Amino acid sequence: MLIFLLSLFVLSCGNRKTTGDIYDIFPESIDLFAGREIAIKGYLSSIGKMTVMDTIAIVQSYNSSHNFYAYSINTGILVNKFVAYGRSNNESLWANMQNPYKDNFVMYDINKSVLGILPLSRMGDSSVVFDRIVIQKESSFIYNPDVNMLSGGRFLFKGHDITKNTVFKITDKNFNTLYDFGEVDEVESNGEIAPELINMTQQGNIVMNLNGTHFAYSSMCGDVIRFFDCSREDHEPVETAAYRYNLPKFIVVDRNGVKGIAMSESNVVGVISSAFGDDKFYMLHQSQTIHDDAQKRVGNIILVFDLSGKPLYMYQLDRDVRFISYCRKSGSLIGLSVNERNEDVFIEFKLI
């Protein structure tokens, strides 16, 4: 059975491969039990991402009236909703949640190529308008729908440079390129992967620490995780660790004249959601294989790394969750899940 994916692809590589299972690199597993559960007031449609800032959980929602909804993690009550779906100046047809930067919520309007920044202090303002930065792009770089703010006023992009064959780009505050880096991994397939399809195999998620000095990349499926130190503003980021397990295989397919890449049903889901703590990265992981492209992505294993990518331990949750985020105020992980009454709930996991 093959799964046809047009927008959800993963890294596959021909170098630095590792054998075995990613769980094998962690020295211990710790049971982590669910604490308080807060039912969310109101229906959440097609959640794409979640982040917690102070006591506010912000979720990215599709097929709703707005792109983002902010809830109290203590009461589950809606605090605010941002960026209505539409074409006006303060609306968006496709806005994507980015990593928070210091005490700012950040979103990227993909259609307008505009970065929107909202301070935490203005989160409850119903008439708030995001501070806007117009993103200047280079034609040679095929961009993923993410823009990450780094220390020193820099920006990090993920994609594929078709001339330099790199996958990461760091620019200054005026979007002049400072560094192109990161090799394009070889794609294992039984058909020719055209250059325009290479970019799709390099898709994945970036999680950035709060101060924008370290980031981790994880593939959308399978277990490709790379860690970078970008704290030196005068130097290209250093890749401090990389892990590659359960690498998927591809074939090129043509459906009614539209080319894409299909993956085998034996592919492992991998990292579902990532979060950064004060000095750690947390990654929600699912080891099950993918049976169809609408498969529900939930997990109960949290992989814990330090900022350099050293594996520390795993948390075994007693509940399946869809997303995780770290709450600095309580020092706990907040999971988004569904309870036995089919209610969307926030679940607090006190860290050990």
C-alpha positions as CSV (number, residue, x, y, z in Angstrom):
1,M,0.0,0.0,0.0
2,L,1.3,3.4,-0.9
3,I,0.4,6.7,0.6
4,F,0.3,9.7,-1.7
5,L,1.6,12.9,0.0
6,L,1.8,16.3,-1.6
7,S,2.6,18.4,1.4
8,L,3.9,16.1,4.1
9,F,7.3,14.7,3.4
10,V,10.4,13.6,5.3
11,L,14.1,13.6,5.2
12,S,15.9,10.5,3.9
13,C,19.6,10.3,3.8
14,G,22.6,8.4,2.6
15,N,25.1,9.5,5.2
16,R,25.5,9.2,9.0
17,K,22.8,6.5,9.1
18,T,22.3,4.8,12.4
19,T,20.9,1.4,13.0
20,G,18.5,0.1,15.7
21,D,15.8,2.2,17.4
22,I,16.0,5.8,18.6
23,Y,14.7,4.7,22.0
24,D,18.0,2.8,22.4
25,I,20.0,6.0,22.8
26,F,18.2,7.1,26.0
27,P,19.7,5.8,29.3
28,E,16.4,5.6,31.1
29,S,12.6,5.8,30.9
30,I,10.6,7.7,33.5
31,D,6.9,7.3,34.1
32,L,5.0,10.6,34.0
33,F,1.4,10.7,35.2
34,A,-1.3,13.1,34.1
35,G,-2.2,15.8,36.6
36,R,-5.1,18.2,36.4
37,E,-7.3,18.1,33.3
38,I,-9.0,21.2,32.0
39,A,-11.9,20.9,29.5
40,I,-11.6,23.4,26.7
41,K,-14.7,25.6,26.3
42,G,-15.7,25.5,22.7
43,Y,-14.9,23.3,19.7
44,L,-11.4,23.2,18.3
45,S,-11.4,22.4,14.6
46,S,-8.4,20.7,12.9
47,I,-5.7,21.8,15.2
48,G,-2.3,22.2,13.6
49,K,0.0,23.5,16.4
50,M,0.0,24.6,20.0
51,T,2.2,26.7,22.2
52,V,1.9,27.9,25.8
53,M,3.0,31.4,26.9
54,D,2.6,32.1,30.6
55,T,-0.9,30.7,31.4
56,I,-2.2,31.1,27.8
57,A,-2.3,28.2,25.3
58,I,-2.5,29.3,21.7
59,V,-3.6,26.8,19.1
60,Q,-3.5,27.1,15.3
61,S,-6.9,26.0,13.9
62,Y,-8.1,25.2,10.4
63,N,-11.7,25.3,9.1
64,S,-12.6,27.9,11.7
65,S,-13.3,31.6,11.6
66,H,-9.8,32.6,12.8
67,N,-6.3,31.2,12.4
68,F,-5.4,31.3,16.1
69,Y,-7.3,30.8,19.4
70,A,-6.0,31.6,22.8
71,Y,-7.3,29.8,25.9
72,S,-6.5,29.9,29.6
73,I,-4.8,26.6,30.6
74,N,-6.3,27.1,34.1
75,T,-10.0,27.4,33.1
76,G,-10.2,26.3,29.4
77,I,-12.0,29.6,28.6
78,L,-11.3,31.4,25.3
79,V,-9.2,34.5,26.0
80,N,-9.0,35.8,22.4
81,K,-8.9,34.8,18.8
82,F,-6.6,36.3,16.2
83,V,-6.2,36.7,12.4
84,A,-9.6,36.1,10.9
85,Y,-9.6,34.1,7.6
86,G,-10.0,36.6,4.8
87,R,-8.2,38.9,2.4
88,S,-8.2,42.3,4.2
89,N,-5.1,43.8,5.8
90,N,-5.6,42.2,9.2
91,E,-6.9,38.9,7.8
92,S,-5.1,35.9,6.3
93,L,-5.9,33.0,4.1
94,W,-2.9,31.0,5.4
95,A,-1.2,32.0,8.7
96,N,1.3,29.7,10.3
97,M,2.3,29.7,14.0
98,Q,6.0,30.1,14.6
99,N,8.2,29.6,17.6
100,P,7.6,32.2,20.3
101,Y,10.5,34.6,20.6
102,K,11.2,35.8,24.2
103,D,7.7,37.1,25.3
104,N,6.3,37.5,21.8
105,F,3.8,35.3,19.9
106,V,4.9,35.1,16.3
107,M,2.9,34.1,13.2
108,Y,3.8,34.1,9.5
109,D,1.2,35.0,6.8
110,I,2.3,32.8,4.0
111,N,0.2,34.4,1.3
112,K,1.4,37.9,2.0
113,S,4.9,36.9,3.2
114,V,4.4,39.0,6.3
115,L,5.7,38.2,9.8
116,G,3.3,39.2,12.6
117,I,4.5,39.7,16.2
118,L,2.3,40.1,19.3
119,P,3.6,40.7,22.8
120,L,2.3,38.5,25.5
121,S,1.1,41.6,27.4
122,R,-1.4,42.3,24.6
123,M,-2.7,38.8,24.3
124,G,-6.2,39.7,25.8
125,D,-6.8,42.8,23.6
126,S,-9.7,42.0,21.4
127,S,-8.8,44.8,18.9
128,V,-5.1,44.0,18.8
129,V,-3.3,44.4,15.5
130,F,0.0,42.5,15.0
131,D,3.3,44.3,14.4
132,R,4.1,43.4,10.9
133,I,7.4,42.7,9.1
134,V,7.5,42.2,5.3
135,I,9.7,39.2,4.5
136,Q,12.0,39.6,1.5
137,K,12.7,36.3,-0.3
138,E,15.3,35.0,-2.7
139,S,14.0,33.3,-5.9
140,S,16.6,30.5,-5.6
141,F,15.4,29.4,-2.2
142,I,12.2,27.2,-2.0
143,Y,10.8,28.1,1.4
144,N,8.9,26.1,3.9
145,P,6.1,28.0,5.6
146,D,8.2,28.9,8.6
147,V,10.2,31.9,9.7
148,N,12.1,31.7,13.0
149,M,13.5,34.7,15.0
150,L,17.0,34.4,16.3
151,S,19.1,36.3,18.7
152,G,20.7,39.5,17.3
153,G,17.7,40.4,15.1
154,R,18.4,37.5,12.7
155,F,16.0,35.2,10.9
156,L,16.2,31.4,10.2
157,F,14.5,29.8,7.2
158,K,14.1,26.2,6.3
159,G,13.7,24.9,2.7
160,H,16.0,24.1,-0.2
161,D,18.4,26.3,-2.1
162,I,18.3,24.9,-5.6
163,T,21.7,26.5,-6.5
164,K,23.7,25.9,-3.4
165,N,22.0,22.6,-2.4
166,T,21.5,23.7,1.2
167,V,18.4,23.5,3.4
168,F,18.8,26.2,6.0
169,K,19.3,30.0,5.6
170,I,20.1,32.7,8.2
171,T,19.6,36.3,7.3
172,D,20.2,39.6,9.0
173,K,17.3,41.9,10.0
174,N,17.1,43.2,6.5
175,F,16.9,39.6,5.1
176,N,20.3,39.7,3.5
177,T,21.7,36.2,3.6
178,L,24.4,35.6,6.2
179,Y,24.8,31.8,6.0
180,D,23.4,29.0,3.9
181,F,24.1,25.7,5.5
182,G,23.0,22.1,6.0
183,E,23.5,19.4,3.4
184,V,20.6,18.0,1.4
185,D,20.3,14.4,2.3
186,E,20.2,11.8,-0.4
187,V,16.7,10.5,-1.2
188,E,16.3,6.8,-1.3
189,S,13.8,5.8,-4.0
190,N,13.3,3.5,-6.9
191,G,12.5,6.4,-9.3
192,E,14.2,9.6,-10.2
193,I,13.6,12.4,-7.8
194,A,13.4,15.7,-9.8
195,P,14.9,18.8,-8.3
196,E,11.5,20.3,-7.5
197,L,10.6,17.2,-5.5
198,I,13.8,17.3,-3.5
199,N,12.4,20.2,-1.5
200,M,9.4,18.1,-0.5
201,T,11.6,15.4,0.9
202,Q,13.3,18.0,3.0
203,Q,10.2,19.1,4.8
204,G,10.1,19.1,8.6
205,N,9.6,21.1,11.8
206,I,12.0,23.4,13.7
207,V,11.7,24.1,17.4
208,M,13.7,27.1,18.7
209,N,14.7,27.9,22.3
210,L,13.2,31.0,23.8
211,N,16.3,33.2,23.3
212,G,16.9,32.1,19.7
213,T,20.3,30.6,20.3
214,H,19.7,26.8,19.7
215,F,17.3,25.0,17.5
216,A,16.3,21.4,16.7
217,Y,15.0,20.1,13.4
218,S,12.8,16.9,13.1
219,S,11.4,15.3,10.0
220,M,7.7,15.1,9.5
221,C,7.8,11.3,9.5
222,G,10.6,8.8,10.5
223,D,13.3,9.8,13.0
224,V,15.6,12.4,11.6
225,I,16.5,14.9,14.3
226,R,19.3,17.5,14.0
227,F,20.5,20.0,16.6
228,F,22.2,23.3,15.9
229,D,24.0,26.0,18.0
230,C,23.4,29.4,16.5
231,S,24.5,31.5,19.6
232,R,27.5,33.0,17.8
233,E,26.1,35.8,15.7
234,D,29.3,36.2,13.8
235,H,29.6,32.5,12.9
236,E,27.7,29.9,10.9
237,P,25.6,27.6,13.1
238,V,27.3,24.5,14.3
239,E,25.5,21.1,14.0
240,T,26.0,19.6,17.5
241,A,24.2,16.3,17.0
242,A,22.2,14.3,14.5
243,Y,20.2,11.1,14.7
244,R,18.6,9.1,11.8
245,Y,16.4,6.1,12.3
246,N,13.5,4.5,10.5
247,L,14.2,6.3,7.3
248,P,11.3,6.1,4.8
249,K,11.6,5.1,1.1
250,F,10.0,7.0,-1.7
251,I,8.8,6.5,-5.2
252,V,7.8,9.2,-7.7
253,V,4.2,9.0,-8.7
254,D,2.1,10.8,-11.3
255,R,-1.6,11.4,-10.5
256,N,-3.5,13.0,-13.4
257,G,-0.4,14.9,-14.4
258,V,0.5,16.1,-10.9
259,K,3.8,14.6,-9.7
260,G,4.4,13.8,-6.1
261,I,6.1,11.3,-3.8
262,A,4.6,8.2,-2.3
263,M,5.8,6.5,0.9
264,S,5.5,2.9,2.0
265,E,3.0,2.0,4.7
266,S,6.0,0.7,6.8
267,N,7.1,4.3,7.6
268,V,7.2,5.2,11.2
269,V,5.3,8.4,12.3
270,G,8.2,9.7,14.4
271,V,8.2,13.1,16.1
272,I,4.7,14.6,16.3
273,S,5.2,17.7,18.3
274,S,8.2,19.5,19.9
275,A,8.6,22.0,22.7
276,F,11.5,23.8,24.4
277,G,12.1,24.2,28.1
278,D,14.5,26.4,29.9
279,D,17.5,24.2,28.9
280,K,15.9,21.1,27.2
281,F,14.0,20.1,24.0
282,Y,11.0,17.8,24.4
283,M,9.7,15.8,21.5
284,L,6.4,13.9,21.5
285,H,7.0,10.6,19.6
286,Q,5.0,7.9,18.0
287,S,6.6,4.6,17.0
288,Q,3.6,3.2,15.1
289,T,3.7,2.9,11.3
290,I,1.6,5.0,9.0
291,H,-1.4,3.2,7.4
292,D,-3.0,6.2,5.6
293,D,-2.4,9.9,5.3
294,A,-5.3,10.8,7.5
295,Q,-4.0,8.7,10.4
296,K,-4.5,10.3,13.8
297,R,-1.2,11.4,15.2
298,V,-1.0,10.9,19.0
299,G,1.7,9.6,21.2
300,N,2.7,8.9,24.8
301,I,6.5,9.0,24.6
302,I,8.5,12.2,25.2
303,L,12.1,12.2,24.0
304,V,14.2,14.6,26.2
305,F,17.4,16.1,24.9
306,D,19.6,18.9,26.2
307,L,20.2,21.9,23.9
308,S,23.2,20.4,22.3
309,G,21.2,17.2,21.4
310,K,22.5,14.9,24.1
311,P,19.8,12.3,24.9
312,L,18.9,12.6,28.6
313,Y,15.9,10.3,29.2
314,M,12.4,9.4,28.0
315,Y,9.1,10.2,29.6
316,Q,6.4,7.5,29.4
317,L,3.0,9.3,29.7
318,D,-0.1,7.5,31.0
319,R,-2.2,9.3,28.5
320,D,-2.0,9.8,24.7
321,V,-1.7,13.4,23.6
322,R,-1.8,15.2,20.3
323,F,0.5,18.2,21.0
324,I,2.8,19.3,23.8
325,S,4.2,22.6,25.0
326,Y,6.2,23.7,28.0
327,C,4.8,26.1,30.6
328,R,7.6,28.2,32.1
329,K,5.3,29.5,34.8
330,S,4.7,26.0,36.3
331,G,7.7,24.1,34.9
332,S,5.4,21.5,33.5
333,L,4.4,20.0,30.1
334,I,0.9,20.8,28.8
335,G,-0.6,18.2,26.5
336,L,-3.6,18.6,24.3
337,S,-5.8,15.5,24.3
338,V,-9.4,14.2,24.2
339,N,-11.0,12.7,27.2
340,E,-13.5,9.8,27.5
341,R,-16.4,12.3,27.0
342,N,-14.9,13.3,23.7
343,E,-14.0,16.8,25.0
344,D,-10.8,18.6,24.0
345,V,-8.7,19.0,27.2
346,F,-5.5,20.4,28.4
347,I,-3.5,18.0,30.6
348,E,-0.7,19.0,32.9
349,F,2.3,16.7,33.4
350,K,4.5,17.8,36.3
351,L,8.1,17.2,35.3
352,I,10.2,14.9,37.5
